[in-house]
Amino acid sequence: MKNALTIEAPERAEPGEPFEGTVGWQLTDAPASAVLRLVWRTAGEGVTDEHEASAVEVSGLPAAGPRDVGSGGPYRGVQPADALAPGPLRPIDVRRFRLRAPPSPPSFRGRLVRLEWRLELVVDGATLVRRLVISPTSEAIELP
């Protein structure tokens, strides 16, 4: 099996508003650690800057779906109350997250520099990045 990480999340969020999604992976063994980071980064001319706005231990996030589906009987598909509760990381796992977009700085693009937001899923040192626009408009703010 080929190792794979996934992030399912919206492409855009408004400053200060919550957004949600899922993170997951398919690995041969259960990972020792998994962290979801919300980070902004500048790029362009000059020095690159990066700041972590938040980080969440994935083991503390609820499962995104039933772990074990009951088979047969009148209670087919009924899950125990804690089936979606946080638990140990598994080799194949999907977890739900809910984050709040910081009020600032917004995503922007200028001639010399741009600021980009991203979600980073870090699982045992492997990282998957998903870009995210945090702006009061539907796109990054264009600077003159």
C-alpha positions in Angstrom: 0.0 0.0 0.0 1.3 3.5 -0.9 1.3 6.0 2.0 -1.1 8.8 1.4 -2.2 11.9 3.3 -5.4 13.9 2.6 -6.9 17.3 3.6 -10.5 18.0 2.7 -11.2 21.7 3.5 -12.8 24.7 1.9 -10.6 26.8 -0.4 -11.8 30.1 1.2 -12.7 31.4 4.6 -13.8 34.8 5.9 -11.6 36.4 8.6 -12.9 35.4 12.1 -15.3 32.8 10.8 -15.2 29.1 11.5 -14.5 26.5 8.8 -14.4 22.7 8.9 -13.0 19.8 7.1 -11.3 16.4 7.4 -7.7 15.2 7.5 -6.7 11.6 7.0 -4.1 9.1 5.8 -3.5 5.6 4.7 -0.3 4.2 6.1 1.1 0.7 6.7 1.5 1.4 10.4 -0.2 3.7 12.9 1.7 7.1 13.0 3.4 8.2 16.2 2.2 11.8 15.7 -0.1 13.9 13.5 -0.6 17.6 13.7 -2.7 20.0 11.7 -1.2 23.5 11.4 -2.8 26.7 10.1 0.1 28.9 8.8 0.6 32.1 6.9 3.7 32.6 4.8 5.0 35.5 2.8 6.6 35.0 -0.6 8.1 37.2 -3.3 10.9 39.8 -3.1 12.9 39.9 0.1 12.9 37.8 3.2 10.3 35.0 3.5 8.3 35.1 6.8 6.2 32.3 8.3 3.9 32.3 11.3 1.9 29.4 12.8 -1.6 30.7 13.8 -2.7 27.5 15.3 -1.8 23.8 15.7 -4.0 20.9 16.6 -3.0 17.4 17.7 -5.0 15.1 15.4 -5.3 12.4 18.0 -7.6 14.8 19.9 -10.0 15.3 17.0 -13.1 13.2 16.5 -13.3 10.4 13.9 -15.0 11.4 10.7 -17.0 8.2 10.3 -17.9 5.0 12.1 -14.9 2.9 12.9 -16.7 -0.4 13.0 -20.1 -0.9 11.3 -22.3 -3.4 13.0 -23.2 -6.4 10.8 -26.7 -7.7 10.7 -29.4 -7.8 13.3 -32.1 -5.2 14.0 -29.4 -2.7 15.1 -27.4 -2.9 11.9 -25.3 0.2 11.5 -25.9 1.5 15.0 -22.7 2.7 16.7 -21.7 2.8 20.3 -21.8 6.3 21.8 -18.0 6.7 21.6 -17.5 5.4 18.0 -16.7 8.9 16.8 -14.8 10.1 19.9 -11.1 10.9 19.7 -8.8 8.0 20.1 -5.5 6.6 19.2 -4.2 7.2 15.7 -4.8 4.3 13.3 -2.9 3.2 10.1 -6.0 4.2 8.1 -7.7 7.2 9.8 -9.9 10.2 9.0 -10.6 12.9 11.6 -12.9 16.0 11.5 -11.6 19.4 12.4 -13.1 22.8 13.0 -10.9 25.9 13.0 -11.6 29.6 13.2 -9.9 31.8 10.5 -7.8 34.4 12.2 -9.1 38.0 11.8 -5.8 39.1 10.2 -3.7 39.2 8.2 -5.8 38.6 5.1 -4.5 36.8 2.0 -3.0 39.4 -0.4 -1.0 39.7 -3.6 1.2 42.6 -4.5 3.9 43.2 -7.1 6.7 42.5 -4.6 5.2 40.3 -2.0 2.2 38.1 -1.3 0.8 36.5 1.8 -0.6 33.0 1.6 -2.5 30.9 4.2 -2.2 27.1 4.3 -3.2 24.1 6.2 -0.4 21.7 6.8 -0.9 18.1 7.9 2.3 16.7 9.4 2.2 13.0 10.0 5.5 11.4 11.3 7.5 14.1 9.5 5.7 13.8 6.1 3.8 17.0 5.3 0.8 17.7 3.0 0.0 21.4 2.3 -3.4 22.8 1.2 -3.7 26.4 0.3 -6.4 28.5 1.8 -7.6 32.1 1.1 -8.6 34.0 4.2 -10.1 37.3 2.9 -13.3 39.3 3.3 -13.7 38.9 -0.5 -13.7 35.7 -2.4 -10.1 36.1 -3.5 -6.8 37.3 -2.1 -6.7 41.1 -1.9 -4.9 42.7 -4.9 -2.5 45.4 -3.8 -1.7 48.2 -6.2 
